[in-house]
Amino acid sequence: MRDTTKNIKTSKVMGKLKSKIRYYVHGDSIETDPEKYYCSGCDLFGKKEHFSGECRIEDQLERYSRSIVSWKQLHMSTSGKYIRPAGCFNLFASMKAPKVKTSPFYNWLVKQTRRDDIIGDLACDILRDRKFPKEEYQREKIASYIRLQPHSCNEALGSLDEAWTEFKKNKKSREGISSKLRYEILKRDNFLCNLCGQGPEDNVKLEIDHKIPVAKSGDNNSTNLWVLCFQCNRGKGTDSL
């Protein structure tokens, strides 16, 4: 938080140190009122109780980290105009985020991000989702979480079903398709999608798909592989062809 002229009261509290301006990061206490701390989420000062009830400690620590980065960038870009006293007290400076125990399914799924299929899409999505239930062991509870998401769709649930089936079958990352084999399949199929006929000239992303999914005992034999564009591959989902 930077000192501004919009709020005279806040400006007086923060004050200017000679030609310098005091910058508050998330959790910094006010020198003139040590019982109040700055909240970057609300852009105001509040008592300690405000932070314990607002959100999880993991989120508080992330805000603190982002605030530190923002302050350092501003401090450097303005040649030190904005300062933060080295000895200032902060609620979160000495805290560490509690370690979250992750389930075997989550640990397996996050290793699938390089796949060109719906399981790879799901793996990428959950890595971006900070609230995903990483510790959950039950498929139905994970499915319930996905259903509650604003942009949830049947394809996402289908991805979960296929991922869960494959995980239960071998509980390890599947053998990937080598770059050499990937190129051979693309060349064999003339660099065109087998369902819609589009290719690179149509500005589509081409992927190597398993006709029979790995979760249904499909393998990486060239007879089980073909080229699909991104849209057709997602439309095919978990169906076998």
Secondary structure, 3 states (H helix, E strand, C coil): CCCCCCCHHHHHHHCEECCEEECCCCCEEECCEEEEEEECCCCEEECHHHHHHHCCHHHHHHHHHHHHHHHHHHHHHCCCCEECCCCCCECCCCCCCCCCCCCHHHHHHHHHCCCCCHHHHHHHHHHHCCCCCCCCCCHHHHHHHHHCCCCCCHHHHHHHHHHHHHHHHHCCCCCCCCHHHHHHHHHHCCCCCCCCCCCHHHCCCEEEEECCCHHHCCCCCHHHEEEEEHHHHHHHCCCCC
